[in-house]
Amino acid sequence: MVDELVLYTNPQSRGRVVRWMLEEIGEAYKVEVLDYASTMKAPAYLAINPMGKVPALRHGEAVVTETAAICAYLADAFPQACLAPPPADRLRAPYYRWLFFGAGPVEAAVSNKALGFVVPPDRERMIGYGNIGHVMSTLEAAVSRGYLVGNSFTAADLYVGAQIGFGLMFGTFEKHPAFEQYWARLSARPAYARAKRLDDDKAAELKKAPG
Ligand SMILES: N[C@@H](CCC(=O)N[C@@H](CS)C(=O)NCC(=O)O)C(=O)O
């Protein structure tokens, strides 16, 4: 029997990134939509993610949380989708590098910027991302190559690209041509369009629901 895939999410969350990843993989999956104020903090879900946050993924008995980790897990669990270099391949180096750069420095720098927090220049050495200018120029150079890993699209592009896409939309990323061109290419993928439509429809449905 094939292990069931279940995505725990809310259509207005980082769960959109995992939905895109699942659409790229092309395997059947179930979706459990959680409400921020109620079901996300209820014991049944806290047993899956004690952080009370989405997304989370269950694959049979295995549970994985953290958007970047979920994307990496899915890419390895379904190698036929070719979304990660094989484990022994040297391309695993840039693959890990950019996934972790996205989940660490990019996420922290962009969140701090959104909150108006600026690292005092004399404390940059102790902050993992240093300053947001360095993070952005490093990322800009990386995406200007076309893809982050070798010459093909991987889960690293999906995860980092989704951050760029959201950032351009919400104004936390500056509209540099390199970011805009990279995102235009990624968001033209059919799996992205399918995932976006499914989450947009679910969000509209929840908005209409009474209460
Ligand atoms: N580090 C987590 C962050 C997850 C996260 O913060 N999710 C938000 C939605 S995008 C959430 O569930 N917030 C609900 C809460 O904190 O109460 C990841 O990358 O998946």
The ligand as a Tripos MOL2 file, in Angstrom:
@<TRIPOS>MOLECULE
LIG
   20    19     1     0     0
SMALL
NO_CHARGES

@<TRIPOS>ATOM
      1 N1          9.7320   28.1670   10.0610 N.3       1 LIG1
      2 C1          8.4060   27.7620    9.6590 C.3       1 LIG1
      3 C2          7.4870   28.9430    9.7940 C.3       1 LIG1
      4 C3          6.0430   28.5350    9.8000 C.3       1 LIG1
      5 C4          5.1380   29.6950   10.1130 C.2       1 LIG1
      6 O1          5.5390   30.6740   10.7430 O.2       1 LIG1
      7 N2          3.8850   29.5850    9.6690 N.am      1 LIG1
      8 C5          2.9080   30.6110    9.9560 C.3       1 LIG1
      9 C6          2.0500   30.8380    8.6990 C.3       1 LIG1
     10 S1          3.0140   31.3160    7.2950 S.3       1 LIG1
     11 C7          1.9850   30.1110   11.0510 C.2       1 LIG1
     12 O2          1.5910   28.9630   11.0580 O.2       1 LIG1
     13 N3          1.6170   30.9890   11.9830 N.am      1 LIG1
     14 C8          0.6370   30.6640   12.9950 C.3       1 LIG1
     15 C9          1.0890   30.9940   14.3810 C.2       1 LIG1
     16 O3          2.2790   31.1960   14.6140 O.co2     1 LIG1
     17 O4          0.2220   31.0600   15.2390 O.co2     1 LIG1
     18 C10         8.4300   27.2380    8.2120 C.2       1 LIG1
     19 O5          9.3170   27.6270    7.4590 O.co2     1 LIG1
     20 O6          7.5860   26.4190    7.8450 O.co2     1 LIG1
@<TRIPOS>BOND
     1     1     2 1
     2     2     3 1
     3     2    18 1
     4     3     4 1
     5     4     5 1
     6     5     6 2
     7     5     7 1
     8     7     8 1
     9     8     9 1
    10     8    11 1
    11     9    10 1
    12    11    12 2
    13    11    13 1
    14    13    14 1
    15    14    15 1
    16    15    16 2
    17    15    17 1
    18    18    19 2
    19    18    20 1
@<TRIPOS>SUBSTRUCTURE
     1 LIG1         1 GROUP 0 **** ****
